[in-house]
Amino acid sequence: MLKKYFLVLATLMFSVAALAADKSYVLGVDGLACPFCAYGIEKRLNKVDGVTGVEVDVGKSTVNVTLQEGKTLSEERARQAVEEAGFTLRSYSEADGETGGSDAK
């Protein structure tokens, strides 16, 4: 009985953690042409406070940025980081929850 109670409690704890997911953003970036470009922008964005992950899609010219819970990435900060990496920010949006889609502004 105690094992079942512990299992239910552990499941609830992990469920709550999953609901408090990290915040994600989708950046449209002009100038991404190769893996070296991807590496450069990834390296720069990983220096931004709170960033936990950066995924670059060179083919779509998009960058998905994930931040730890409670942190945000303003459009101005995103633009600054992208420009410091040598690229141009074309669009900025929050990712749509689990789908990872974008509503480019």
Gaussian input, Z-matrix of N, CA and C with variables (Angstrom, degrees):
# hf/3-21g

backbone

0 1
 N
 C     1     B1
 C     2     B2     1     A1
 N     3     B3     2     A2     1     D1
 C     4     B4     3     A3     2     D2
 C     5     B5     4     A4     3     D3
 N     6     B6     5     A5     4     D4
 C     7     B7     6     A6     5     D5
 C     8     B8     7     A7     6     D6
 N     9     B9     8     A8     7     D7
 C    10    B10     9     A9     8     D8
 C    11    B11    10    A10     9     D9
 N    12    B12    11    A11    10    D10
 C    13    B13    12    A12    11    D11
 C    14    B14    13    A13    12    D12
 N    15    B15    14    A14    13    D13
 C    16    B16    15    A15    14    D14
 C    17    B17    16    A16    15    D15
 N    18    B18    17    A17    16    D16
 C    19    B19    18    A18    17    D17
 C    20    B20    19    A19    18    D18
 N    21    B21    20    A20    19    D19
 C    22    B22    21    A21    20    D20
 C    23    B23    22    A22    21    D21
 N    24    B24    23    A23    22    D22
 C    25    B25    24    A24    23    D23
 C    26    B26    25    A25    24    D24
 N    27    B27    26    A26    25    D25
 C    28    B28    27    A27    26    D26
 C    29    B29    28    A28    27    D27
 N    30    B30    29    A29    28    D28
 C    31    B31    30    A30    29    D29
 C    32    B32    31    A31    30    D30
 N    33    B33    32    A32    31    D31
 C    34    B34    33    A33    32    D32
 C    35    B35    34    A34    33    D33
 N    36    B36    35    A35    34    D34
 C    37    B37    36    A36    35    D35
 C    38    B38    37    A37    36    D36
 N    39    B39    38    A38    37    D37
 C    40    B40    39    A39    38    D38
 C    41    B41    40    A40    39    D39
 N    42    B42    41    A41    40    D40
 C    43    B43    42    A42    41    D41
 C    44    B44    43    A43    42    D42
 N    45    B45    44    A44    43    D43
 C    46    B46    45    A45    44    D44
 C    47    B47    46    A46    45    D45
 N    48    B48    47    A47    46    D46
 C    49    B49    48    A48    47    D47
 C    50    B50    49    A49    48    D48
 N    51    B51    50    A50    49    D49
 C    52    B52    51    A51    50    D50
 C    53    B53    52    A52    51    D51
 N    54    B54    53    A53    52    D52
 C    55    B55    54    A54    53    D53
 C    56    B56    55    A55    54    D54
 N    57    B57    56    A56    55    D55
 C    58    B58    57    A57    56    D56
 C    59    B59    58    A58    57    D57
 N    60    B60    59    A59    58    D58
 C    61    B61    60    A60    59    D59
 C    62    B62    61    A61    60    D60
 N    63    B63    62    A62    61    D61
 C    64    B64    63    A63    62    D62
 C    65    B65    64    A64    63    D63
 N    66    B66    65    A65    64    D64
 C    67    B67    66    A66    65    D65
 C    68    B68    67    A67    66    D66
 N    69    B69    68    A68    67    D67
 C    70    B70    69    A69    68    D68
 C    71    B71    70    A70    69    D69
 N    72    B72    71    A71    70    D70
 C    73    B73    72    A72    71    D71
 C    74    B74    73    A73    72    D72
 N    75    B75    74    A74    73    D73
 C    76    B76    75    A75    74    D74
 C    77    B77    76    A76    75    D75
 N    78    B78    77    A77    76    D76
 C    79    B79    78    A78    77    D77
 C    80    B80    79    A79    78    D78
 N    81    B81    80    A80    79    D79
 C    82    B82    81    A81    80    D80
 C    83    B83    82    A82    81    D81
 N    84    B84    83    A83    82    D82
 C    85    B85    84    A84    83    D83
 C    86    B86    85    A85    84    D84
 N    87    B87    86    A86    85    D85
 C    88    B88    87    A87    86    D86
 C    89    B89    88    A88    87    D87
 N    90    B90    89    A89    88    D88
 C    91    B91    90    A90    89    D89
 C    92    B92    91    A91    90    D90
 N    93    B93    92    A92    91    D91
 C    94    B94    93    A93    92    D92
 C    95    B95    94    A94    93    D93
 N    96    B96    95    A95    94    D94
 C    97    B97    96    A96    95    D95
 C    98    B98    97    A97    96    D96
 N    99    B99    98    A98    97    D97
 C   100   B100    99    A99    98    D98
 C   101   B101   100   A100    99    D99
 N   102   B102   101   A101   100   D100
 C   103   B103   102   A102   101   D101
 C   104   B104   103   A103   102   D102
 N   105   B105   104   A104   103   D103
 C   106   B106   105   A105   104   D104
 C   107   B107   106   A106   105   D105
 N   108   B108   107   A107   106   D106
 C   109   B109   108   A108   107   D107
 C   110   B110   109   A109   108   D108
 N   111   B111   110   A110   109   D109
 C   112   B112   111   A111   110   D110
 C   113   B113   112   A112   111   D111
 N   114   B114   113   A113   112   D112
 C   115   B115   114   A114   113   D113
 C   116   B116   115   A115   114   D114
 N   117   B117   116   A116   115   D115
 C   118   B118   117   A117   116   D116
 C   119   B119   118   A118   117   D117
 N   120   B120   119   A119   118   D118
 C   121   B121   120   A120   119   D119
 C   122   B122   121   A121   120   D120
 N   123   B123   122   A122   121   D121
 C   124   B124   123   A123   122   D122
 C   125   B125   124   A124   123   D123
 N   126   B126   125   A125   124   D124
 C   127   B127   126   A126   125   D125
 C   128   B128   127   A127   126   D126
 N   129   B129   128   A128   127   D127
 C   130   B130   129   A129   128   D128
 C   131   B131   130   A130   129   D129
 N   132   B132   131   A131   130   D130
 C   133   B133   132   A132   131   D131
 C   134   B134   133   A133   132   D132
 N   135   B135   134   A134   133   D133
 C   136   B136   135   A135   134   D134
 C   137   B137   136   A136   135   D135
 N   138   B138   137   A137   136   D136
 C   139   B139   138   A138   137   D137
 C   140   B140   139   A139   138   D138
 N   141   B141   140   A140   139   D139
 C   142   B142   141   A141   140   D140
 C   143   B143   142   A142   141   D141
 N   144   B144   143   A143   142   D142
 C   145   B145   144   A144   143   D143
 C   146   B146   145   A145   144   D144
 N   147   B147   146   A146   145   D145
 C   148   B148   147   A147   146   D146
 C   149   B149   148   A148   147   D147
 N   150   B150   149   A149   148   D148
 C   151   B151   150   A150   149   D149
 C   152   B152   151   A151   150   D150
 N   153   B153   152   A152   151   D151
 C   154   B154   153   A153   152   D152
 C   155   B155   154   A154   153   D153
 N   156   B156   155   A155   154   D154
 C   157   B157   156   A156   155   D155
 C   158   B158   157   A157   156   D156
 N   159   B159   158   A158   157   D157
 C   160   B160   159   A159   158   D158
 C   161   B161   160   A160   159   D159
 N   162   B162   161   A161   160   D160
 C   163   B163   162   A162   161   D161
 C   164   B164   163   A163   162   D162
 N   165   B165   164   A164   163   D163
 C   166   B166   165   A165   164   D164
 C   167   B167   166   A166   165   D165
 N   168   B168   167   A167   166   D166
 C   169   B169   168   A168   167   D167
 C   170   B170   169   A169   168   D168
 N   171   B171   170   A170   169   D169
 C   172   B172   171   A171   170   D170
 C   173   B173   172   A172   171   D171
 N   174   B174   173   A173   172   D172
 C   175   B175   174   A174   173   D173
 C   176   B176   175   A175   174   D174
 N   177   B177   176   A176   175   D175
 C   178   B178   177   A177   176   D176
 C   179   B179   178   A178   177   D177
 N   180   B180   179   A179   178   D178
 C   181   B181   180   A180   179   D179
 C   182   B182   181   A181   180   D180
 N   183   B183   182   A182   181   D181
 C   184   B184   183   A183   182   D182
 C   185   B185   184   A184   183   D183
 N   186   B186   185   A185   184   D184
 C   187   B187   186   A186   185   D185
 C   188   B188   187   A187   186   D186
 N   189   B189   188   A188   187   D187
 C   190   B190   189   A189   188   D188
 C   191   B191   190   A190   189   D189
 N   192   B192   191   A191   190   D190
 C   193   B193   192   A192   191   D191
 C   194   B194   193   A193   192   D192
 N   195   B195   194   A194   193   D193
 C   196   B196   195   A195   194   D194
 C   197   B197   196   A196   195   D195
 N   198   B198   197   A197   196   D196
 C   199   B199   198   A198   197   D197
 C   200   B200   199   A199   198   D198
 N   201   B201   200   A200   199   D199
 C   202   B202   201   A201   200   D200
 C   203   B203   202   A202   201   D201
 N   204   B204   203   A203   202   D202
 C   205   B205   204   A204   203   D203
 C   206   B206   205   A205   204   D204
 N   207   B207   206   A206   205   D205
 C   208   B208   207   A207   206   D206
 C   209   B209   208   A208   207   D207
 N   210   B210   209   A209   208   D208
 C   211   B211   210   A210   209   D209
 C   212   B212   211   A211   210   D210
 N   213   B213   212   A212   211   D211
 C   214   B214   213   A213   212   D212
 C   215   B215   214   A214   213   D213
 N   216   B216   215   A215   214   D214
 C   217   B217   216   A216   215   D215
 C   218   B218   217   A217   216   D216
 N   219   B219   218   A218   217   D217
 C   220   B220   219   A219   218   D218
 C   221   B221   220   A220   219   D219
 N   222   B222   221   A221   220   D220
 C   223   B223   222   A222   221   D221
 C   224   B224   223   A223   222   D222
 N   225   B225   224   A224   223   D223
 C   226   B226   225   A225   224   D224
 C   227   B227   226   A226   225   D225
 N   228   B228   227   A227   226   D226
 C   229   B229   228   A228   227   D227
 C   230   B230   229   A229   228   D228
 N   231   B231   230   A230   229   D229
 C   232   B232   231   A231   230   D230
 C   233   B233   232   A232   231   D231
 N   234   B234   233   A233   232   D232
 C   235   B235   234   A234   233   D233
 C   236   B236   235   A235   234   D234
 N   237   B237   236   A236   235   D235
 C   238   B238   237   A237   236   D236
 C   239   B239   238   A238   237   D237
 N   240   B240   239   A239   238   D238
 C   241   B241   240   A240   239   D239
 C   242   B242   241   A241   240   D240
 N   243   B243   242   A242   241   D241
 C   244   B244   243   A243   242   D242
 C   245   B245   244   A244   243   D243
 N   246   B246   245   A245   244   D244
 C   247   B247   246   A246   245   D245
 C   248   B248   247   A247   246   D246
 N   249   B249   248   A248   247   D247
 C   250   B250   249   A249   248   D248
 C   251   B251   250   A250   249   D249
 N   252   B252   251   A251   250   D250
 C   253   B253   252   A252   251   D251
 C   254   B254   253   A253   252   D252
 N   255   B255   254   A254   253   D253
 C   256   B256   255   A255   254   D254
 C   257   B257   256   A256   255   D255
 N   258   B258   257   A257   256   D256
 C   259   B259   258   A258   257   D257
 C   260   B260   259   A259   258   D258
 N   261   B261   260   A260   259   D259
 C   262   B262   261   A261   260   D260
 C   263   B263   262   A262   261   D261
 N   264   B264   263   A263   262   D262
 C   265   B265   264   A264   263   D263
 C   266   B266   265   A265   264   D264
 N   267   B267   266   A266   265   D265
 C   268   B268   267   A267   266   D266
 C   269   B269   268   A268   267   D267
 N   270   B270   269   A269   268   D268
 C   271   B271   270   A270   269   D269
 C   272   B272   271   A271   270   D270
 N   273   B273   272   A272   271   D271
 C   274   B274   273   A273   272   D272
 C   275   B275   274   A274   273   D273
 N   276   B276   275   A275   274   D274
 C   277   B277   276   A276   275   D275
 C   278   B278   277   A277   276   D276
 N   279   B279   278   A278   277   D277
 C   280   B280   279   A279   278   D278
 C   281   B281   280   A280   279   D279
 N   282   B282   281   A281   280   D280
 C   283   B283   282   A282   281   D281
 C   284   B284   283   A283   282   D282
 N   285   B285   284   A284   283   D283
 C   286   B286   285   A285   284   D284
 C   287   B287   286   A286   285   D285
 N   288   B288   287   A287   286   D286
 C   289   B289   288   A288   287   D287
 C   290   B290   289   A289   288   D288
 N   291   B291   290   A290   289   D289
 C   292   B292   291   A291   290   D290
 C   293   B293   292   A292   291   D291
 N   294   B294   293   A293   292   D292
 C   295   B295   294   A294   293   D293
 C   296   B296   295   A295   294   D294
 N   297   B297   296   A296   295   D295
 C   298   B298   297   A297   296   D296
 C   299   B299   298   A298   297   D297
 N   300   B300   299   A299   298   D298
 C   301   B301   300   A300   299   D299
 C   302   B302   301   A301   300   D300
 N   303   B303   302   A302   301   D301
 C   304   B304   303   A303   302   D302
 C   305   B305   304   A304   303   D303
 N   306   B306   305   A305   304   D304
 C   307   B307   306   A306   305   D305
 C   308   B308   307   A307   306   D306
 N   309   B309   308   A308   307   D307
 C   310   B310   309   A309   308   D308
 C   311   B311   310   A310   309   D309
 N   312   B312   311   A311   310   D310
 C   313   B313   312   A312   311   D311
 C   314   B314   313   A313   312   D312

   B1=1.4543
   B2=1.5408
   B3=1.3127
   B4=1.4501
   B5=1.5287
   B6=1.3425
   B7=1.4609
   B8=1.5278
   B9=1.3262
   B10=1.4691
   B11=1.5236
   B12=1.3202
   B13=1.4589
   B14=1.5344
   B15=1.3200
   B16=1.4601
   B17=1.5249
   B18=1.3319
   B19=1.4580
   B20=1.5366
   B21=1.3211
   B22=1.4692
   B23=1.5272
   B24=1.3090
   B25=1.4533
   B26=1.5310
   B27=1.3178
   B28=1.4658
   B29=1.5205
   B30=1.3211
   B31=1.4651
   B32=1.5184
   B33=1.3150
   B34=1.4599
   B35=1.5250
   B36=1.3088
   B37=1.4648
   B38=1.5240
   B39=1.3248
   B40=1.4635
   B41=1.5201
   B42=1.3229
   B43=1.4614
   B44=1.5197
   B45=1.3206
   B46=1.4614
   B47=1.5243
   B48=1.3131
   B49=1.4614
   B50=1.5267
   B51=1.3121
   B52=1.4659
   B53=1.5202
   B54=1.3374
   B55=1.4546
   B56=1.5249
   B57=1.3109
   B58=1.4630
   B59=1.5216
   B60=1.3045
   B61=1.4655
   B62=1.5159
   B63=1.3019
   B64=1.4531
   B65=1.5214
   B66=1.3095
   B67=1.4567
   B68=1.5300
   B69=1.3225
   B70=1.4675
   B71=1.5163
   B72=1.3145
   B73=1.4572
   B74=1.5233
   B75=1.3191
   B76=1.4599
   B77=1.5208
   B78=1.3289
   B79=1.4521
   B80=1.5189
   B81=1.3099
   B82=1.4578
   B83=1.5165
   B84=1.3185
   B85=1.4645
   B86=1.5273
   B87=1.3149
   B88=1.4648
   B89=1.5210
   B90=1.3310
   B91=1.4541
   B92=1.5139
   B93=1.3382
   B94=1.4710
   B95=1.5176
   B96=1.3260
   B97=1.4552
   B98=1.5250
   B99=1.3400
   B100=1.4609
   B101=1.5332
   B102=1.3262
   B103=1.4655
   B104=1.5308
   B105=1.3157
   B106=1.4669
   B107=1.5265
   B108=1.3274
   B109=1.4665
   B110=1.5241
   B111=1.3277
   B112=1.4601
   B113=1.5256
   B114=1.3268
   B115=1.4577
   B116=1.5292
   B117=1.3130
   B118=1.4600
   B119=1.5159
   B120=1.3190
   B121=1.4645
   B122=1.5283
   B123=1.3250
   B124=1.4619
   B125=1.5256
   B126=1.3065
   B127=1.4601
   B128=1.5243
   B129=1.3327
   B130=1.4696
   B131=1.5213
   B132=1.3336
   B133=1.4567
   B134=1.5281
   B135=1.3184
   B136=1.4670
   B137=1.5224
   B138=1.3407
   B139=1.4601
   B140=1.5282
   B141=1.3394
   B142=1.4600
   B143=1.5274
   B144=1.3289
   B145=1.4613
   B146=1.5248
   B147=1.3262
   B148=1.4611
   B149=1.5138
   B150=1.3224
   B151=1.4649
   B152=1.5276
   B153=1.3402
   B154=1.4654
   B155=1.5235
   B156=1.3290
   B157=1.4541
   B158=1.5147
   B159=1.3210
   B160=1.4628
   B161=1.5205
   B162=1.3402
   B163=1.4605
   B164=1.5245
   B165=1.3149
   B166=1.4628
   B167=1.5234
   B168=1.3344
   B169=1.4580
   B170=1.5267
   B171=1.3289
   B172=1.4616
   B173=1.5232
   B174=1.3219
   B175=1.4595
   B176=1.5145
   B177=1.3177
   B178=1.4682
   B179=1.5217
   B180=1.3241
   B181=1.4664
   B182=1.5249
   B183=1.3459
   B184=1.4567
   B185=1.5249
   B186=1.3170
   B187=1.4559
   B188=1.5155
   B189=1.3357
   B190=1.4571
   B191=1.5168
   B192=1.3333
   B193=1.4578
   B194=1.5177
   B195=1.3170
   B196=1.4589
   B197=1.5200
   B198=1.3327
   B199=1.4565
   B200=1.5202
   B201=1.3225
   B202=1.4509
   B203=1.5270
   B204=1.3126
   B205=1.4559
   B206=1.5256
   B207=1.3163
   B208=1.4514
   B209=1.5147
   B210=1.3104
   B211=1.4672
   B212=1.5201
   B213=1.3285
   B214=1.4624
   B215=1.5251
   B216=1.3011
   B217=1.4625
   B218=1.5233
   B219=1.3206
   B220=1.4672
   B221=1.5231
   B222=1.3104
   B223=1.4600
   B224=1.5306
   B225=1.3263
   B226=1.4605
   B227=1.5259
   B228=1.3365
   B229=1.4662
   B230=1.5278
   B231=1.3256
   B232=1.4693
   B233=1.5184
   B234=1.3282
   B235=1.4632
   B236=1.5312
   B237=1.3204
   B238=1.4653
   B239=1.5339
   B240=1.3268
   B241=1.4655
   B242=1.5258
   B243=1.3326
   B244=1.4668
   B245=1.5291
   B246=1.3334
   B247=1.4600
   B248=1.5260
   B249=1.3412
   B250=1.4662
   B251=1.5327
   B252=1.3388
   B253=1.4621
   B254=1.5325
   B255=1.3280
   B256=1.4616
   B257=1.5162
   B258=1.3340
   B259=1.4603
   B260=1.5220
   B261=1.3377
   B262=1.4574
   B263=1.5220
   B264=1.3336
   B265=1.4633
   B266=1.5214
   B267=1.3327
   B268=1.4595
   B269=1.5206
   B270=1.3441
   B271=1.4607
   B272=1.5142
   B273=1.3244
   B274=1.4598
   B275=1.5181
   B276=1.3307
   B277=1.4654
   B278=1.5084
   B279=1.3331
   B280=1.4626
   B281=1.5018
   B282=1.3373
   B283=1.4594
   B284=1.5154
   B285=1.3215
   B286=1.4635
   B287=1.5128
   B288=1.3099
   B289=1.4562
   B290=1.5045
   B291=1.3401
   B292=1.4650
   B293=1.5133
   B294=1.3305
   B295=1.4510
   B296=1.5059
   B297=1.3460
   B298=1.4514
   B299=1.5164
   B300=1.3353
   B301=1.4560
   B302=1.5071
   B303=1.3292
   B304=1.4625
   B305=1.5094
   B306=1.3097
   B307=1.4572
   B308=1.5004
   B309=1.3046
   B310=1.4614
   B311=1.5113
   B312=1.3391
   B313=1.4653
   B314=1.4975
   A1=111.18
   A2=115.54
   A3=120.28
   A4=110.91
   A5=116.15
   A6=119.86
   A7=110.99
   A8=117.24
   A9=121.09
   A10=110.31
   A11=116.72
   A12=120.95
   A13=110.31
   A14=116.63
   A15=121.47
   A16=110.66
   A17=117.04
   A18=121.42
   A19=110.98
   A20=117.05
   A21=121.30
   A22=109.66
   A23=117.57
   A24=121.72
   A25=110.84
   A26=116.79
   A27=120.53
   A28=110.99
   A29=117.55
   A30=121.82
   A31=110.68
   A32=117.55
   A33=120.89
   A34=111.69
   A35=116.57
   A36=120.08
   A37=110.75
   A38=117.14
   A39=120.30
   A40=111.16
   A41=117.76
   A42=121.16
   A43=110.61
   A44=116.73
   A45=120.65
   A46=109.75
   A47=117.80
   A48=120.98
   A49=110.68
   A50=117.26
   A51=120.78
   A52=111.02
   A53=117.53
   A54=120.80
   A55=111.43
   A56=117.45
   A57=121.63
   A58=109.22
   A59=115.54
   A60=121.37
   A61=111.64
   A62=114.10
   A63=120.95
   A64=109.64
   A65=116.13
   A66=122.20
   A67=108.65
   A68=116.48
   A69=121.00
   A70=111.26
   A71=114.87
   A72=122.62
   A73=109.26
   A74=115.69
   A75=121.58
   A76=106.86
   A77=115.34
   A78=121.19
   A79=109.33
   A80=116.82
   A81=121.21
   A82=106.87
   A83=117.30
   A84=120.89
   A85=109.96
   A86=115.88
   A87=121.15
   A88=109.41
   A89=116.34
   A90=121.53
   A91=114.66
   A92=118.00
   A93=120.35
   A94=108.76
   A95=117.15
   A96=119.29
   A97=114.00
   A98=117.73
   A99=118.69
   A100=110.38
   A101=116.79
   A102=119.99
   A103=113.61
   A104=117.76
   A105=120.03
   A106=110.44
   A107=116.63
   A108=121.15
   A109=109.21
   A110=115.94
   A111=121.35
   A112=110.24
   A113=115.93
   A114=119.88
   A115=111.11
   A116=117.20
   A117=121.20
   A118=112.93
   A119=116.74
   A120=119.04
   A121=110.52
   A122=116.70
   A123=120.26
   A124=110.10
   A125=116.83
   A126=121.80
   A127=111.15
   A128=116.81
   A129=121.10
   A130=111.50
   A131=118.27
   A132=121.09
   A133=112.03
   A134=117.41
   A135=120.01
   A136=112.30
   A137=118.28
   A138=121.72
   A139=112.55
   A140=117.25
   A141=121.16
   A142=108.55
   A143=115.90
   A144=122.02
   A145=111.84
   A146=116.36
   A147=121.98
   A148=115.33
   A149=118.18
   A150=120.44
   A151=109.39
   A152=115.29
   A153=120.87
   A154=111.97
   A155=117.38
   A156=119.57
   A157=112.43
   A158=115.24
   A159=122.20
   A160=107.27
   A161=116.60
   A162=121.99
   A163=107.97
   A164=115.52
   A165=121.17
   A166=109.69
   A167=116.04
   A168=121.90
   A169=106.69
   A170=116.12
   A171=121.23
   A172=110.77
   A173=117.35
   A174=121.27
   A175=113.68
   A176=116.99
   A177=122.01
   A178=112.43
   A179=117.14
   A180=123.09
   A181=111.33
   A182=115.39
   A183=120.18
   A184=110.26
   A185=114.27
   A186=121.98
   A187=107.48
   A188=116.62
   A189=121.71
   A190=108.22
   A191=116.12
   A192=121.74
   A193=108.38
   A194=116.94
   A195=122.61
   A196=108.80
   A197=115.72
   A198=121.41
   A199=109.74
   A200=115.85
   A201=120.26
   A202=109.67
   A203=114.83
   A204=121.88
   A205=110.49
   A206=115.83
   A207=121.44
   A208=114.11
   A209=117.96
   A210=122.03
   A211=109.17
   A212=115.73
   A213=120.79
   A214=109.33
   A215=115.33
   A216=122.22
   A217=107.13
   A218=115.75
   A219=119.08
   A220=109.23
   A221=115.28
   A222=119.63
   A223=110.13
   A224=116.81
   A225=120.26
   A226=111.18
   A227=117.16
   A228=121.04
   A229=110.41
   A230=116.22
   A231=120.55
   A232=110.11
   A233=116.45
   A234=121.13
   A235=110.47
   A236=116.27
   A237=120.86
   A238=110.60
   A239=117.27
   A240=120.71
   A241=111.48
   A242=116.58
   A243=120.68
   A244=110.08
   A245=117.25
   A246=120.69
   A247=111.64
   A248=117.13
   A249=120.18
   A250=111.23
   A251=116.12
   A252=120.39
   A253=111.20
   A254=116.99
   A255=120.58
   A256=114.39
   A257=117.89
   A258=121.86
   A259=110.38
   A260=116.20
   A261=122.22
   A262=109.84
   A263=116.20
   A264=120.87
   A265=108.76
   A266=116.41
   A267=122.62
   A268=111.32
   A269=116.77
   A270=120.70
   A271=109.73
   A272=114.64
   A273=122.25
   A274=107.49
   A275=117.06
   A276=119.46
   A277=110.08
   A278=114.75
   A279=119.69
   A280=107.51
   A281=116.22
   A282=120.04
   A283=108.95
   A284=116.02
   A285=122.55
   A286=110.48
   A287=118.12
   A288=121.62
   A289=113.57
   A290=116.12
   A291=121.29
   A292=113.48
   A293=118.20
   A294=119.61
   A295=112.55
   A296=117.50
   A297=120.26
   A298=112.97
   A299=117.58
   A300=120.84
   A301=110.77
   A302=116.28
   A303=117.95
   A304=110.61
   A305=113.35
   A306=122.36
   A307=106.08
   A308=117.82
   A309=122.22
   A310=110.78
   A311=115.02
   A312=121.46
   A313=109.61
   D1=-40.78
   D2=-179.71
   D3=-65.09
   D4=-37.14
   D5=178.56
   D6=-63.82
   D7=-41.08
   D8=179.27
   D9=-64.11
   D10=-42.37
   D11=179.17
   D12=-61.82
   D13=-45.02
   D14=179.43
   D15=-63.29
   D16=-41.80
   D17=179.74
   D18=-62.28
   D19=-43.74
   D20=178.77
   D21=-64.33
   D22=-43.27
   D23=179.96
   D24=-63.58
   D25=-43.78
   D26=178.84
   D27=-63.64
   D28=-41.13
   D29=178.56
   D30=-61.91
   D31=-43.18
   D32=178.49
   D33=-63.57
   D34=-39.61
   D35=179.79
   D36=-63.87
   D37=-43.53
   D38=179.66
   D39=-68.72
   D40=-33.02
   D41=178.46
   D42=-65.44
   D43=-42.93
   D44=179.18
   D45=-64.96
   D46=-40.20
   D47=178.55
   D48=-62.44
   D49=-37.94
   D50=179.58
   D51=-67.42
   D52=-34.88
   D53=179.19
   D54=-70.03
   D55=-29.90
   D56=178.78
   D57=-88.65
   D58=52.98
   D59=-174.41
   D60=-69.04
   D61=158.52
   D62=176.82
   D63=-64.77
   D64=156.15
   D65=179.08
   D66=-87.25
   D67=137.90
   D68=-178.44
   D69=-124.61
   D70=149.50
   D71=179.31
   D72=-131.23
   D73=150.86
   D74=175.87
   D75=-117.55
   D76=122.29
   D77=179.90
   D78=-111.51
   D79=127.37
   D80=171.33
   D81=-88.05
   D82=125.32
   D83=-173.46
   D84=-126.80
   D85=124.84
   D86=175.57
   D87=-84.76
   D88=140.04
   D89=175.80
   D90=104.88
   D91=-4.09
   D92=177.88
   D93=-75.59
   D94=116.76
   D95=-175.32
   D96=-130.49
   D97=-15.26
   D98=-173.19
   D99=-157.31
   D100=172.62
   D101=178.14
   D102=-60.50
   D103=-30.57
   D104=177.95
   D105=-67.63
   D106=-36.17
   D107=175.63
   D108=-63.22
   D109=-45.77
   D110=-179.98
   D111=-59.49
   D112=-44.33
   D113=-179.83
   D114=-62.91
   D115=-42.55
   D116=-178.55
   D117=-62.87
   D118=-45.40
   D119=-178.78
   D120=-73.05
   D121=-35.58
   D122=177.48
   D123=-62.76
   D124=-45.13
   D125=179.73
   D126=-59.62
   D127=-43.47
   D128=-178.47
   D129=-69.20
   D130=-45.36
   D131=-178.05
   D132=-67.40
   D133=-30.47
   D134=177.83
   D135=-66.52
   D136=-14.60
   D137=177.36
   D138=-83.52
   D139=-12.26
   D140=-179.81
   D141=-72.14
   D142=134.83
   D143=-178.40
   D144=-56.07
   D145=125.72
   D146=176.02
   D147=93.94
   D148=-10.27
   D149=-178.94
   D150=-70.40
   D151=127.23
   D152=179.17
   D153=-110.72
   D154=-13.79
   D155=-179.97
   D156=-164.85
   D157=145.62
   D158=177.38
   D159=-136.85
   D160=125.70
   D161=177.02
   D162=-123.97
   D163=122.79
   D164=-177.43
   D165=-106.68
   D166=130.82
   D167=174.05
   D168=-113.77
   D169=97.24
   D170=-176.73
   D171=-61.67
   D172=-39.20
   D173=-178.55
   D174=-61.53
   D175=-37.98
   D176=179.50
   D177=-94.85
   D178=-6.63
   D179=-176.20
   D180=56.61
   D181=43.99
   D182=177.94
   D183=-125.56
   D184=155.16
   D185=177.18
   D186=-131.88
   D187=122.39
   D188=174.79
   D189=-95.59
   D190=123.92
   D191=-178.12
   D192=-117.09
   D193=127.79
   D194=179.03
   D195=-111.80
   D196=133.18
   D197=178.88
   D198=-117.37
   D199=151.93
   D200=178.85
   D201=-65.65
   D202=157.83
   D203=-177.95
   D204=-54.36
   D205=134.93
   D206=178.79
   D207=90.17
   D208=-10.72
   D209=179.09
   D210=-101.30
   D211=151.38
   D212=177.19
   D213=-133.03
   D214=162.78
   D215=177.66
   D216=-124.70
   D217=109.23
   D218=179.36
   D219=-74.20
   D220=158.69
   D221=178.77
   D222=-62.48
   D223=-37.82
   D224=179.72
   D225=-64.12
   D226=-41.77
   D227=179.95
   D228=-67.98
   D229=-39.53
   D230=177.58
   D231=-62.97
   D232=-44.51
   D233=-179.94
   D234=-61.63
   D235=-43.01
   D236=-179.86
   D237=-61.65
   D238=-47.20
   D239=-178.84
   D240=-64.38
   D241=-41.48
   D242=-179.98
   D243=-64.86
   D244=-43.35
   D245=179.48
   D246=-66.89
   D247=-36.63
   D248=177.27
   D249=-64.13
   D250=-26.42
   D251=177.65
   D252=-83.81
   D253=-6.69
   D254=176.60
   D255=96.80
   D256=19.91
   D257=-178.12
   D258=-125.67
   D259=176.51
   D260=-179.27
   D261=-117.90
   D262=128.91
   D263=176.74
   D264=-76.90
   D265=118.65
   D266=-179.62
   D267=-93.52
   D268=-39.42
   D269=-179.22
   D270=-149.77
   D271=158.26
   D272=-176.71
   D273=-144.99
   D274=130.53
   D275=176.35
   D276=-158.59
   D277=157.46
   D278=171.92
   D279=-78.93
   D280=141.40
   D281=177.73
   D282=-70.29
   D283=149.12
   D284=179.75
   D285=-82.07
   D286=82.22
   D287=175.45
   D288=49.83
   D289=-125.28
   D290=-175.65
   D291=-79.59
   D292=-17.51
   D293=-175.39
   D294=-76.26
   D295=-24.72
   D296=179.43
   D297=71.25
   D298=12.30
   D299=178.85
   D300=-74.88
   D301=179.22
   D302=-178.93
   D303=-135.73
   D304=151.98
   D305=171.51
   D306=-119.86
   D307=78.58
   D308=-173.24
   D309=-58.67
   D310=136.09
   D311=179.42
   D312=-99.80

